[in-house]
Amino acid sequence: MEVFGLVLTYNHLLLTIPSIALAGFVMLGLDPFRLRDFEVRALALIGGVGPLIPMLVFANACFHGQCTGMVPIFTLKVGESTVALALQMDPLAALVGLTVCVIGAAVILFSVAYMQGTALPDLRRFFALMHLFLAGMLTMVLAGDSIVLFLGWELMGLCSYLLIAYNTTSAEAIRAGRKAFIMTRVADAFLLAALLLLFLEANSVRLDHLIPAGVAAQDGMRPIIAALLLGGAIGKSAQVPMHTWLPSAMAGPTPVSALLHSATMVAAGAVLLMRFSPIIQAEPVVMAVGAGLGALTAIFGAAAALFQQDIKRLLAYSSISQIGYMMLAIGVGAPEAAAAHFVVHAIFKSLLFLSAGHITHHSPRGTDIMAMRGASQRNPLAFLAFSAGAASLAGLPVITAGWWSKEAILGAVWGAEGALWTVAVLAAVLTAAYATRAVLIAAMPDRDKADAHDDSHDTGYTLVPLAFLGFGALLAGGLVEPIMHLLGAEVPHAPMFTILVASAAPLVGVAIAFALAYVPALANGLQRARDIARSTRRRPRKQEKPASFWVRIALAFSRGLRIDTLYQIIFVWPFVKLVRWLNGYGRGVADPVGSLPAMAALRLQRAITAPFAPDWIDRTWTAFGGRILALWAALRRLQTGRARDHGLYMAAGTAGLLLLAWGLTWH
């Protein structure tokens, strides 16, 4: 195919996958045609659904054993160095790329109706940034070299900041966007350092050269590269201890949370480790650290989600926990199981965000979990969709996709480390508890008629994606085994008793949720902890302290163990104080880097020149200059600006000249 004089092969059509979304960003961002509301939504649909079409073609070919592999795009020559930029279509790229395209299309289709009533400039900005994010994620997934990969990685970080802070009139949203941007930049620094070290090892930017070079690196270099890759993934995927930005990121609109912080961007760290898994697996210590942090994150996120009063923060901690499962699987040497859970998690978590946002969209309570009450009567379709997503998240045995993908991870973990398996099963119990609790609240009647809100705004744009994702949350379990086969692995087969225990874990969690909802002592204690957390953002007074140990536990986890406060004390406050001191506050020196050397130079100059100045020549010239200036000031008084004064001066001057002439001619 020849276009504008360039010969394009079938492989070059890979460029169309991210390019369609990128074109949507350009059109909506620049808006050269002064698009109206309907046209903006139509263009948003085209840019959101468009990448799915070529992705289906390439993924279908790849799933049938015809992956195109590495596809060179163009070559950059910098001096004597040559950098070959490339995309690739291998099984992992096909699987993750197709997942991103499907979820992106569903979320943008939902957003067309969800953003109804938004001002036209804000609507254009929203969809433009959503398209840019989609282009960035697809670029990162399809990257065949480290430069393209890092470009897509950074685009996601930029869009994350801009979309979380989408509501520019909200100070909370702006703070949340800034927080996400800064913390994920730390992860970016780790990744960049790892890629640079890999480049030094391979003298190439191509991933098919970098990964083998990383595996073959010297024993002193390979652990550093693996640890840096793990650090980049931990920060991007909001894993302990770099998880605190994700709950705050829920300040963005619901579709932003569904796309960026559940299905795609937050899981990008796990995808990164799947891509570089040979390097990780070559370092047992790094694997052990990754598995341990994954297990810790899984149980911490589940425990924190159990006590959240905001439905979006509950789902945020849920995402932290579920990605912990993926990191755990990668850490025990089963990245294929992590990839299967990535696909299933993308389906049910985006479904949960979209259905919860649909239910609470017009509620005066905002995103408080109590805004979910009465959903089963007001909006049964959205309630059913949310219940399907919650069942898959809980991992109800056999009937949900989440059970199949979690079983694959638990089977792999059992074969590697029994202690981590126990932690993962306990996390599964807590997961089922908080997922069931949210469904029970949504099923309760809303007795407060004053706060009732209308959910009768169902349209095809919202119901179609909810129905599609709802069926996927229940039926996608059949994809787990084919996905693992596609990636060259078999589903782990654990002993029967471990399967029975893991299958019973969600049922135990369901029982805990019913107990917390309907046993008066437990329900009252939990409600007291929530009331304290809601009413005492400042330091609690003595009479507001919880009365029992379990209330203290609930209160601590509802606040995320105050890890955010710890970071404020260790990092933020000292940095702010240093910056204020450097700006001259509190007896500080403003701009010491610039001012202190200048002050030192002036003092040195005075110390050298003072003994020699002023000498008698300087004093003479200074006195002469002073007299000249005094004379000049006196002469300036003659310039009055009046015509008669000037006439008088002219007459006096003429008389003086005549006298001078007479004197010169007198004999």
C-alpha positions as CSV (number, residue, x, y, z in Angstrom):
1,M,0.0,0.0,0.0
2,E,1.4,3.4,-1.0
3,V,0.2,6.5,0.9
4,F,1.8,10.0,0.2
5,G,4.7,8.3,-1.4
6,L,5.4,6.0,1.6
7,V,5.2,2.3,1.1
8,L,3.1,0.9,4.0
9,T,3.2,-2.9,4.7
10,Y,0.5,-4.8,6.6
11,N,2.7,-4.6,9.7
12,H,2.8,-0.8,9.6
13,L,-0.9,-0.8,10.1
14,L,-0.1,-1.5,13.7
15,L,0.4,2.3,13.9
16,T,-3.3,2.8,13.3
17,I,-4.3,1.3,16.7
18,P,-2.9,4.1,18.9
19,S,-3.1,6.7,16.0
20,I,-6.9,6.7,15.9
21,A,-7.2,7.6,19.6
22,L,-4.4,10.2,19.1
23,A,-6.3,11.7,16.2
24,G,-9.3,12.0,18.4
25,F,-7.3,13.9,20.9
26,V,-6.0,16.3,18.3
27,M,-9.4,17.0,16.8
28,L,-11.1,17.5,20.2
29,G,-8.2,19.4,21.7
30,L,-7.7,21.9,18.8
31,D,-11.3,21.9,17.5
32,P,-10.6,23.6,14.2
33,F,-14.3,23.2,13.1
34,R,-16.0,24.7,16.2
35,L,-17.7,21.4,17.0
36,R,-21.1,21.4,18.7
37,D,-22.2,19.1,21.6
38,F,-23.5,16.3,19.4
39,E,-20.4,16.4,17.1
40,V,-18.1,16.2,20.1
41,R,-19.8,13.1,21.4
42,A,-19.8,11.5,18.0
43,L,-16.1,12.2,17.6
44,A,-15.5,10.9,21.1
45,L,-17.3,7.6,20.1
46,I,-15.2,7.3,16.9
47,G,-11.9,7.9,18.7
48,G,-12.9,5.6,21.6
49,V,-14.3,2.6,19.6
50,G,-12.0,3.1,16.5
51,P,-8.9,1.4,17.9
52,L,-10.8,-1.7,18.7
53,I,-11.4,-2.6,15.0
54,P,-7.7,-2.9,13.9
55,M,-6.9,-4.4,17.3
56,L,-9.4,-7.2,16.7
57,V,-7.8,-8.0,13.4
58,F,-4.3,-8.2,14.8
59,A,-5.3,-10.0,18.0
60,N,-7.3,-12.6,16.0
61,A,-4.3,-13.3,13.8
62,C,-2.0,-13.5,16.9
63,F,-4.4,-15.8,18.8
64,H,-4.2,-18.2,15.8
65,G,-0.4,-18.3,15.8
66,Q,0.3,-15.6,13.3
67,C,1.7,-12.9,15.5
68,T,3.7,-10.3,13.5
69,G,6.4,-10.0,16.2
70,M,8.7,-7.0,16.1
71,V,7.7,-4.3,13.6
72,P,10.2,-1.6,12.8
73,I,8.6,1.8,12.3
74,F,11.4,4.2,11.5
75,T,15.1,4.8,12.4
76,L,16.6,7.7,14.1
77,K,20.3,8.5,13.5
78,V,22.0,10.6,16.1
79,G,25.7,11.0,15.2
80,E,27.2,7.5,15.0
81,S,24.3,5.9,16.9
82,T,21.2,4.4,15.3
83,V,18.0,4.0,17.2
84,A,15.3,1.8,15.6
85,L,11.9,2.6,17.0
86,A,9.4,-0.3,16.7
87,L,6.1,-1.7,17.7
88,Q,5.4,-5.4,18.4
89,M,2.5,-7.8,18.3
90,D,3.2,-10.8,20.4
91,P,0.7,-12.8,22.6
92,L,1.1,-10.5,25.6
93,A,0.7,-7.3,23.5
94,A,-2.3,-8.8,21.7
95,L,-4.0,-9.8,25.0
96,V,-3.4,-6.6,26.9
97,G,-4.0,-4.4,23.9
98,L,-7.3,-6.0,23.2
99,T,-8.3,-5.7,26.8
100,V,-7.5,-2.0,26.8
101,C,-9.4,-1.4,23.6
102,V,-12.5,-3.2,24.8
103,I,-12.6,-1.5,28.2
104,G,-11.8,1.9,26.7
105,A,-14.6,1.6,24.2
106,A,-17.1,0.5,26.9
107,V,-16.0,3.4,29.2
108,I,-16.2,6.1,26.5
109,L,-19.6,4.8,25.3
110,F,-20.8,5.1,28.9
111,S,-19.3,8.5,29.3
112,V,-21.2,9.9,26.3
113,A,-24.4,9.8,28.5
114,Y,-22.8,10.1,31.9
115,M,-21.2,13.5,31.0
116,Q,-24.6,14.9,29.8
117,G,-25.1,18.5,30.8
118,T,-21.3,19.3,30.9
119,A,-20.3,22.6,29.4
120,L,-19.0,22.2,25.9
121,P,-15.4,23.3,26.6
122,D,-15.1,21.0,29.5
123,L,-16.7,18.2,27.5
124,R,-14.1,18.6,24.8
125,R,-11.3,18.7,27.3
126,F,-12.6,15.5,29.0
127,F,-12.9,13.4,25.9
128,A,-9.6,14.8,24.4
129,L,-7.7,13.7,27.6
130,M,-9.5,10.3,27.6
131,H,-8.4,9.8,24.0
132,L,-4.8,10.8,24.8
133,F,-4.7,8.4,27.7
134,L,-6.0,5.6,25.5
135,A,-3.3,6.4,22.9
136,G,-0.6,6.4,25.7
137,M,-1.7,3.1,27.1
138,L,-1.8,1.4,23.7
139,T,1.6,2.9,22.8
140,M,3.1,1.4,26.0
141,V,1.4,-2.0,25.4
142,L,2.5,-2.3,21.8
143,A,6.0,-0.8,22.3
144,G,8.8,-2.7,20.7
145,D,11.6,-0.5,22.2
146,S,12.3,1.3,25.4
147,I,11.8,4.8,24.0
148,V,8.3,4.1,22.7
149,L,7.5,2.3,25.9
150,F,8.6,5.1,28.1
151,L,6.8,7.7,26.0
152,G,3.5,5.8,26.4
153,W,4.2,5.4,30.2
154,E,4.8,9.1,30.6
155,L,1.7,10.0,28.6
156,M,-0.4,7.9,31.0
157,G,1.1,9.7,33.9
158,L,0.4,13.1,32.4
159,C,-3.2,12.2,31.6
160,S,-3.7,10.8,35.0
161,Y,-2.8,14.2,36.5
162,L,-5.0,16.1,34.1
163,L,-8.0,13.8,34.5
164,I,-7.9,13.5,38.2
165,A,-7.7,17.3,38.5
166,Y,-10.4,17.6,35.8
167,N,-12.7,19.6,38.1
168,T,-10.5,22.7,38.2
169,T,-12.8,24.5,40.7
170,S,-12.2,21.8,43.3
171,A,-9.2,22.2,45.5
172,E,-9.4,18.6,46.6
173,A,-9.3,17.4,42.9
174,I,-6.3,19.6,42.2
175,R,-4.4,18.3,45.3
176,A,-5.3,14.7,44.3
177,G,-4.0,15.2,40.8
178,R,-0.8,16.8,42.1
179,K,-0.3,14.0,44.6
180,A,-0.7,11.3,41.9
181,F,1.6,13.1,39.5
182,I,4.4,13.5,42.1
183,M,4.2,9.9,43.5
184,T,4.1,8.3,40.0
185,R,7.0,10.4,38.9
186,V,9.1,8.6,41.5
187,A,8.2,5.4,39.9
188,D,9.0,6.9,36.5
189,A,12.5,7.7,37.7
190,F,13.0,4.0,38.7
191,L,11.9,2.8,35.4
192,L,14.0,5.3,33.5
193,A,17.1,4.3,35.4
194,A,16.4,0.6,34.7
195,L,15.9,1.2,31.0
196,L,19.2,3.3,30.8
197,L,21.1,0.5,32.5
198,L,19.6,-2.0,30.1
199,F,20.6,0.2,27.2
200,L,24.2,0.2,28.5
201,E,24.1,-3.6,28.7
202,A,22.6,-4.2,25.3
203,N,23.7,-1.0,23.3
204,S,20.2,-1.1,21.9
205,V,16.7,0.1,22.7
206,R,14.8,-2.8,21.2
207,L,13.1,-4.9,23.8
208,D,14.1,-8.2,22.1
209,H,17.7,-7.1,22.8
210,L,17.2,-5.4,26.2
211,I,15.5,-8.4,27.9
212,P,18.2,-11.0,27.0
213,A,20.9,-8.5,27.8
214,G,19.3,-7.9,31.2
215,V,19.2,-11.7,31.9
216,A,22.8,-12.1,30.9
217,A,24.0,-9.0,32.8
218,Q,26.7,-9.3,35.5
219,D,25.6,-10.5,38.9
220,G,26.2,-7.0,40.3
221,M,24.1,-5.2,37.7
222,R,21.2,-7.6,37.2
223,P,19.8,-7.2,40.8
224,I,19.9,-3.4,40.4
225,I,18.0,-3.5,37.1
226,A,15.4,-6.0,38.5
227,A,15.0,-3.9,41.7
228,L,14.5,-0.7,39.7
229,L,11.9,-2.4,37.4
230,L,10.1,-3.6,40.6
231,G,10.2,-0.1,42.1
232,G,8.7,1.4,38.9
233,A,5.9,-1.1,38.9
234,I,5.1,-0.6,42.6
235,G,4.7,3.1,42.2
236,K,2.7,3.0,39.0
237,S,0.4,0.2,40.3
238,A,-0.1,1.8,43.8
239,Q,1.4,-1.0,45.8
240,V,2.5,-0.7,49.4
241,P,4.2,1.5,50.4
242,M,3.5,3.8,47.4
243,H,-0.2,3.2,47.3
244,T,-1.5,6.4,49.0
245,W,-2.1,8.4,45.8
246,L,-4.8,6.0,44.4
247,P,-7.6,6.5,47.0
248,S,-7.2,10.3,46.7
249,A,-7.3,9.9,42.9
250,M,-11.0,9.1,43.1
251,A,-11.7,12.9,43.0
252,G,-11.8,12.5,39.2
253,P,-15.1,11.7,37.4
254,T,-16.3,8.1,37.6
255,P,-15.3,7.2,34.0
256,V,-11.8,8.4,34.7
257,S,-11.7,6.1,37.7
258,A,-13.1,3.2,35.6
259,L,-10.5,3.6,32.8
260,L,-7.3,4.9,34.5
261,H,-7.4,3.6,38.0
262,S,-9.0,0.2,37.7
263,A,-8.6,-1.4,34.3
264,T,-5.6,0.0,32.6
265,M,-3.1,2.6,34.0
266,V,-2.9,1.2,37.6
267,A,-2.3,-2.3,36.2
268,A,0.4,-0.9,33.9
269,G,3.0,-1.7,36.5
270,A,2.0,-5.3,36.5
271,V,2.0,-5.4,32.7
272,L,5.6,-4.0,32.8
273,L,6.7,-6.8,35.1
274,M,5.0,-9.3,32.8
275,R,7.0,-8.0,29.9
276,F,10.3,-8.0,31.8
277,S,9.5,-11.2,33.8
278,P,12.7,-13.0,32.5
279,I,14.8,-10.4,34.3
280,I,12.7,-10.6,37.4
281,Q,12.8,-14.4,37.5
282,A,16.6,-14.3,37.2
283,E,16.8,-12.6,40.6
284,P,15.2,-14.8,43.4
285,V,15.6,-12.0,46.0
286,V,13.7,-9.5,43.9
287,M,11.1,-12.1,43.2
288,A,10.7,-12.8,46.9
289,V,10.4,-9.1,47.7
290,G,7.8,-8.6,45.0
291,A,5.8,-11.6,46.1
292,G,5.9,-10.4,49.7
293,L,4.8,-6.9,48.9
294,G,2.1,-8.2,46.7
295,A,0.7,-10.4,49.5
296,L,0.9,-7.5,52.0
297,T,-0.8,-5.2,49.6
298,A,-3.6,-7.7,48.8
299,I,-4.5,-8.1,52.5
300,F,-4.0,-4.5,53.5
301,G,-6.1,-3.1,50.6
302,A,-8.9,-5.6,51.4
303,A,-8.9,-4.7,55.1
304,A,-8.9,-1.0,54.3
305,A,-11.8,-1.4,51.7
306,L,-13.9,-3.2,54.3
307,F,-14.2,0.0,56.4
308,Q,-14.5,2.6,53.8
309,Q,-17.6,4.9,53.8
310,D,-17.1,6.3,50.3
311,I,-17.9,3.8,47.5
312,K,-15.2,5.1,45.2
313,R,-12.5,4.9,47.9
314,L,-13.7,1.3,48.6
315,L,-13.2,0.4,45.0
316,A,-9.8,2.2,45.0
317,Y,-8.5,0.1,47.8
318,S,-10.0,-2.9,46.1
319,S,-7.9,-2.1,43.0
320,I,-4.8,-1.8,45.2
321,S,-5.6,-5.3,46.7
322,Q,-6.4,-7.0,43.4
323,I,-3.2,-5.8,41.7
324,G,-1.4,-7.1,44.8
325,Y,-2.6,-10.5,43.6
326,M,-1.1,-9.9,40.2
327,M,2.2,-8.8,41.8
328,L,2.1,-11.9,44.0
329,A,1.7,-14.2,41.0
330,I,4.6,-12.5,39.2
331,G,6.7,-12.8,42.3
332,V,6.2,-16.6,42.5
333,G,7.0,-17.0,38.8
334,A,3.5,-17.2,37.3
335,P,3.2,-14.0,35.2
336,E,0.7,-15.9,32.9
337,A,-1.7,-16.2,35.9
338,A,-1.3,-12.5,36.6
339,A,-2.1,-11.8,32.9
340,A,-5.3,-13.8,33.2
341,H,-6.3,-12.0,36.3
342,F,-5.5,-8.7,34.7
343,V,-8.1,-9.4,32.0
344,V,-10.8,-10.5,34.4
345,H,-10.1,-7.7,36.8
346,A,-10.3,-5.1,34.0
347,I,-13.8,-6.4,33.3
348,F,-15.3,-6.6,36.7
349,K,-13.6,-3.5,38.2
350,S,-14.6,-1.2,35.4
351,L,-18.1,-2.6,35.7
352,L,-18.2,-1.8,39.4
353,F,-17.0,1.8,38.9
354,L,-19.5,2.5,36.1
355,S,-22.5,0.9,37.8
356,A,-21.7,2.6,41.1
357,G,-21.3,5.9,39.4
358,H,-24.6,5.3,37.5
359,I,-26.4,4.7,40.8
360,T,-24.9,7.6,42.7
361,H,-24.8,10.1,39.8
362,H,-27.7,12.3,41.0
363,S,-27.5,11.6,44.7
364,P,-27.3,14.5,47.1
365,R,-25.0,12.3,49.2
366,G,-22.4,12.2,46.5
367,T,-20.3,9.1,46.5
368,D,-21.1,8.1,50.1
369,I,-21.8,4.4,50.2
370,M,-25.3,5.2,51.7
371,A,-26.2,6.8,48.4
372,M,-26.3,3.2,47.1
373,R,-29.3,2.4,49.3
374,G,-32.5,1.8,47.3
375,A,-30.7,1.0,44.1
376,S,-32.4,-2.3,43.7
377,Q,-35.8,-0.5,43.5
378,R,-34.8,2.7,41.7
379,N,-32.5,1.2,39.1
380,P,-32.6,-2.7,39.1
381,L,-30.5,-3.0,35.9
382,A,-27.6,-1.0,37.4
383,F,-28.0,-2.9,40.7
384,L,-27.8,-6.2,38.9
385,A,-24.7,-5.1,37.0
386,F,-23.1,-4.0,40.3
387,S,-24.0,-7.3,41.9
388,A,-22.4,-9.2,39.1
389,G,-19.2,-7.2,39.4
390,A,-19.2,-7.6,43.1
391,A,-19.7,-11.4,42.8
392,S,-16.8,-11.6,40.4
393,L,-14.6,-9.5,42.7
394,A,-15.6,-11.7,45.7
395,G,-14.7,-14.8,43.6
396,L,-17.9,-16.7,44.3
397,P,-17.0,-20.3,43.3
398,V,-17.4,-21.6,39.8
399,I,-20.1,-19.1,38.7
400,T,-17.9,-16.0,38.4
401,A,-14.8,-15.2,36.4
402,G,-13.0,-13.8,39.4
403,W,-13.0,-17.3,41.0
404,W,-11.2,-18.9,38.0
405,S,-8.5,-16.3,37.8
406,K,-7.9,-16.2,41.5
407,E,-7.7,-20.0,41.7
408,A,-5.0,-19.9,39.0
409,I,-3.0,-17.4,41.2
410,L,-3.6,-19.3,44.4
411,G,-2.6,-22.6,42.7
412,A,0.7,-21.0,41.6
413,V,1.3,-19.5,45.1
414,W,0.6,-22.8,46.8
415,G,3.3,-24.5,44.8
416,A,5.8,-21.7,45.7
417,E,5.2,-20.6,49.3
418,G,2.6,-21.8,51.7
419,A,2.7,-18.8,54.0
420,L,2.0,-16.4,51.1
421,W,-0.9,-18.7,50.1
422,T,-2.4,-18.3,53.6
423,V,-2.2,-14.5,53.4
424,A,-3.8,-14.6,49.9
425,V,-6.7,-16.7,51.2
426,L,-7.3,-14.4,54.1
427,A,-7.3,-11.5,51.6
428,A,-9.9,-13.4,49.6
429,V,-12.1,-13.6,52.7
430,L,-11.9,-9.9,53.3
431,T,-12.5,-9.2,49.6
432,A,-15.8,-11.1,49.7
433,A,-16.8,-9.3,52.9
434,Y,-16.4,-5.8,51.5
435,A,-17.9,-6.7,48.1
436,T,-20.9,-8.3,49.7
437,R,-21.3,-5.4,52.2
438,A,-21.7,-2.9,49.3
439,V,-24.3,-5.1,47.6
440,L,-26.3,-5.4,50.9
441,I,-26.3,-1.7,51.3
442,A,-27.5,-1.2,47.7
443,A,-30.3,-3.8,48.3
444,M,-31.6,-1.9,51.4
445,P,-34.6,0.3,51.0
446,D,-33.9,4.0,51.0
447,R,-36.0,5.3,53.9
448,D,-34.8,8.9,53.7
449,K,-37.2,10.2,51.0
450,A,-35.6,13.7,51.3
451,D,-32.4,12.3,49.9
452,A,-34.0,10.2,47.2
453,H,-32.7,10.8,43.7
454,D,-33.9,10.0,40.3
455,D,-32.1,7.1,38.5
456,S,-34.4,7.0,35.5
457,H,-31.8,8.4,33.1
458,D,-31.0,5.0,31.6
459,T,-30.0,5.1,27.9
460,G,-28.4,2.7,25.5
461,Y,-25.1,4.5,26.0
462,T,-25.1,3.4,29.7
463,L,-27.0,0.1,29.7
464,V,-25.1,-1.5,26.8
465,P,-21.7,-1.3,28.4
466,L,-23.1,-2.3,31.8
467,A,-24.8,-5.4,30.3
468,F,-21.7,-6.3,28.2
469,L,-19.3,-6.0,31.2
470,G,-21.9,-7.7,33.5
471,F,-22.0,-10.8,31.3
472,G,-18.2,-10.7,31.0
473,A,-17.8,-10.6,34.8
474,L,-19.7,-13.9,35.1
475,L,-18.6,-15.7,31.9
476,A,-15.0,-14.6,31.3
477,G,-13.7,-17.3,33.6
478,G,-13.7,-19.5,30.5
479,L,-10.9,-17.4,29.1
480,V,-8.4,-18.1,32.0
481,E,-7.1,-21.4,30.6
482,P,-6.9,-20.2,27.0
483,I,-5.0,-17.1,28.1
484,M,-2.5,-19.1,30.0
485,H,-2.1,-21.5,27.0
486,L,-1.6,-18.5,24.7
487,L,1.2,-17.2,26.9
488,G,2.8,-20.7,27.0
489,A,1.8,-21.9,30.5
490,E,-0.5,-24.4,32.1
491,V,-3.1,-23.7,34.8
492,P,-1.5,-24.7,38.1
493,H,-3.2,-27.7,39.7
494,A,-3.2,-27.4,43.5
495,P,-4.2,-30.2,45.9
496,M,-8.0,-30.7,46.2
497,F,-8.1,-29.6,49.8
498,T,-6.5,-26.2,48.9
499,I,-9.0,-25.7,46.2
500,L,-11.8,-26.4,48.7
501,V,-10.4,-24.0,51.2
502,A,-9.9,-21.3,48.6
503,S,-13.5,-21.9,47.4
504,A,-14.8,-21.6,50.9
505,A,-13.0,-18.3,51.6
506,P,-15.5,-16.1,49.6
507,L,-18.4,-17.8,51.4
508,V,-16.8,-17.0,54.8
509,G,-16.4,-13.4,53.6
510,V,-20.1,-13.3,52.6
511,A,-21.0,-14.6,56.1
512,I,-18.8,-11.8,57.7
513,A,-20.6,-9.2,55.6
514,F,-24.0,-10.4,56.8
515,A,-22.8,-10.4,60.4
516,L,-21.4,-6.8,60.1
517,A,-24.7,-5.7,58.6
518,Y,-27.2,-7.5,60.8
519,V,-25.6,-8.5,64.2
520,P,-26.4,-5.4,66.3
521,A,-23.1,-5.4,68.4
522,L,-20.9,-5.6,65.3
523,A,-23.1,-3.2,63.2
524,N,-23.2,-0.6,66.0
525,G,-19.4,-0.8,66.6
526,L,-18.7,-0.4,62.9
527,Q,-21.1,2.5,62.6
528,R,-19.5,4.3,65.5
529,A,-16.1,4.0,63.9
530,R,-17.5,5.4,60.7
531,D,-19.1,8.3,62.5
532,I,-15.8,9.1,64.3
533,A,-13.9,8.9,61.0
534,R,-16.4,11.2,59.3
535,S,-16.7,13.8,62.1
536,T,-13.1,14.0,63.4
537,R,-10.9,14.9,60.5
538,R,-9.1,17.0,63.1
539,R,-7.6,15.5,66.3
540,P,-10.4,13.7,68.2
541,R,-11.4,15.0,71.5
542,K,-11.3,12.7,74.6
543,Q,-15.0,11.9,74.5
544,E,-14.8,11.0,70.8
545,K,-12.1,8.3,71.2
546,P,-13.4,4.8,70.4
547,A,-14.3,2.7,73.3
548,S,-13.2,-0.8,72.2
549,F,-10.3,-2.4,70.5
550,W,-12.3,-3.5,67.5
551,V,-13.7,0.0,67.0
552,R,-10.1,1.3,67.0
553,I,-9.1,-1.3,64.4
554,A,-12.1,-0.3,62.2
555,L,-11.2,3.4,62.6
556,A,-7.5,2.8,61.8
557,F,-8.2,0.9,58.6
558,S,-10.9,3.4,57.5
559,R,-8.1,6.0,57.5
560,G,-5.7,3.7,55.7
561,L,-3.5,3.3,58.9
562,R,-2.7,7.0,58.5
563,I,0.2,6.2,56.2
564,D,-0.6,9.4,54.3
565,T,0.0,11.4,57.6
566,L,3.3,9.6,58.1
567,Y,4.4,10.6,54.6
568,Q,3.4,14.2,55.3
569,I,5.6,14.2,58.4
570,I,8.6,12.5,56.8
571,F,8.6,14.0,53.3
572,V,6.1,16.8,52.7
573,W,6.4,19.1,55.7
574,P,10.2,19.2,55.8
575,F,10.2,19.9,52.1
576,V,7.7,22.7,52.4
577,K,9.6,24.2,55.3
578,L,12.9,24.1,53.3
579,V,11.3,25.7,50.3
580,R,9.8,28.5,52.5
581,W,13.2,29.1,54.1
582,L,14.8,29.2,50.7
583,N,12.3,31.9,49.8
584,G,13.2,34.1,52.7
585,Y,10.6,33.2,55.3
586,G,11.4,32.6,58.9
587,R,14.9,34.3,58.8
588,G,15.8,32.3,55.8
589,V,17.9,33.4,52.9
590,A,16.0,33.9,49.7
591,D,17.6,32.1,46.8
592,P,20.8,31.1,48.6
593,V,22.2,29.4,45.5
594,G,22.2,32.8,43.7
595,S,22.4,35.3,46.6
596,L,25.0,33.8,48.9
597,P,27.8,33.5,46.2
598,A,27.0,37.1,45.2
599,M,27.2,38.4,48.8
600,A,30.5,36.5,49.2
601,A,31.9,38.1,46.0
602,L,31.0,41.6,47.1
603,R,32.6,41.1,50.5
604,L,35.8,39.8,48.9
605,Q,35.9,42.8,46.5
606,R,35.5,45.2,49.3
607,A,38.3,43.5,51.3
608,I,40.7,43.7,48.4
609,T,40.0,47.3,47.1
610,A,39.2,49.1,50.3
611,P,42.9,49.6,51.3
612,F,43.7,51.3,48.0
613,A,40.7,53.6,47.6
614,P,40.2,56.5,47.6
615,D,43.7,57.9,47.0
616,W,44.6,61.6,46.4
617,I,43.8,61.3,42.6
618,D,40.4,59.9,43.4
619,R,39.7,62.6,45.9
620,T,40.7,65.4,43.4
621,W,38.6,64.1,40.7
622,T,35.7,63.5,43.1
623,A,35.9,67.2,44.3
624,F,36.2,68.5,40.8
625,G,33.2,66.4,39.7
626,G,31.2,67.7,42.7
627,R,31.9,71.4,41.7
628,I,31.0,70.7,38.1
629,L,27.7,69.2,39.2
630,A,27.0,72.2,41.4
631,L,27.7,74.6,38.6
632,W,25.5,72.6,36.2
633,A,22.7,72.8,38.7
634,A,23.1,76.6,38.9
635,L,23.0,76.9,35.2
636,R,19.9,74.8,34.9
637,R,18.1,77.5,37.0
638,L,18.5,79.9,34.1
639,Q,16.3,77.7,31.9
640,T,12.9,79.0,33.1
641,G,11.0,78.4,29.8
642,R,9.7,82.0,29.7
643,A,10.0,84.0,26.4
644,R,10.9,87.3,28.0
645,D,13.7,85.7,30.0
646,H,15.1,84.1,26.8
647,G,14.8,87.5,25.1
648,L,16.8,89.1,27.9
649,Y,19.5,86.5,27.7
650,M,19.7,86.9,23.9
651,A,20.0,90.7,24.3
652,A,22.7,90.3,27.0
653,G,24.5,87.9,24.8
654,T,24.4,90.1,21.8
655,A,25.7,93.0,23.9
656,G,28.5,90.9,25.2
657,L,29.5,89.8,21.7
658,L,29.4,93.5,20.5
659,L,31.6,94.5,23.3
660,L,34.0,91.7,22.6
661,A,34.1,92.7,18.9
662,W,34.8,96.3,19.8
663,G,37.5,95.3,22.1
664,L,39.2,93.2,19.6
665,T,39.2,96.0,16.9
666,W,40.2,98.8,19.3
667,H,43.6,100.3,18.8
